[in-house]
Amino acid sequence: MFATDFIVAKHDLQQCRLVESQLPDTLPSDAVLVKVDRFAFTANNITYATLGDEMKYWQLFPAPKDFGNIPVWGFGEVTASKHPDVAEGERLFGYFPMATHLLIEAGGVSKRVLRDMAAHRQGVSPVYNAYARVSGDPAFAGRAGDYEALLRPLFMLSFLVDDFLAENDFFGARAVMLSSASSKAAIGLAHLLNGLRRNVRVIGLTSARNAAFVASLGCCDEVVTYDRVTSLPSDQPVAFVDMAGDSGLRARLHHHFGARMKYSAQIGLTHRDTAASETALPGATPKWFFAPDQIRKRAKEWGPGGVDARFAAAWTDFAPTLGGWLRIVESRGPEAVRQVYHDMLRGRIPPDQGHMLSLGG
């Protein structure tokens, strides 16, 4: 029995290939073999690949030299188990490789979760090694399950950025600008910023082709195309949340607002055209926002279950909006996965699509 993995060249993401490997005939003690059923693929996965070395994404699922396997959020079925508390046929939700199978060294098994204790998966955020046991859970079934895979991990990022900004009183800003405003993480953040009626304006920055879509969502107070960002009044204190990773756009905004740029966060790389070395910019120094840091901080402050409870309340408010604008597109088989990957890499995926993929035919 063979597993098939979809891998990409670490330093040339245009290159991709399929590799096969032999699955073990007999599993070691406590090992669990999972057949990857379906997984979400979004622009955020391209960010994972772009930051694969810096953020340790490549170490999660080993690949041949100079290649990497992009982590994805999805579902799998346990097809064989040597762990006494994990049954064949169980359904798991978590971080998988773009592959047909994953062998897990199961540990930390509880009623709701199990963890992969493989040595190469240590030293990263614990959330990446946890698998929710979702058999029979309606929240992870059918279309609701697709929403979980496509949006819930991204919405956690949105939730943490929103929390960080609010905790710091928006650094004195009166408006928050979101680049790549049509991205799913930006939509979630705009929903949160707008929903609590805080005393800040939400400004979505996007391309001309996506401007109407962003405006139709109703969660931005203003939508501005990239070619018009310098038309924004420069006398107001602003914060900038950069989902795009376009160094040219970032420089224009910093020079336009100068000292009134109170906070500048780098989060995504949907455009992947940040200069190798950037000169110092006016206003706040751009900083990477690292979600696990905020999780750890709030876990200590809010106590056991505090983060989960607050996030669940936010997700419960957000999830019902998804059916109004998100269209699920399902694709199966290696060639379909390859096509969606290249389309995502080249920015060809419309913002109202959510892609659920499977390497199996």
Protein Blocks (a to p, Z undefined) as FASTA:
>chain_A
ZZddddddfklmkbccdddddddfbdcehiacdddfbdcddfklmmmmmmmmmnommmmm
gcdehiacdddddddddfbdcbfkbcehiacdddddddfbdcdddehiafkbccdfbfkl
goiafklmpccdfehiaklgcjllmmmmmmmmmmmmmmmmmmmmmmnonnopabdcdehk
lbmklmmmmmmmmmnopabdcdddddfklmmmmmmnopafbdcdfklmmmpcfkbccddd
dfkopaklmmmmmmmnmmmlmbdcdfblmlopacfbdcddehjddddddfklmmmmmmmm
noghklmmmmmmmmmmmmmmmmmmpccdddedjklmmmmmmmmmnopacfkbccdddfbZ
Z
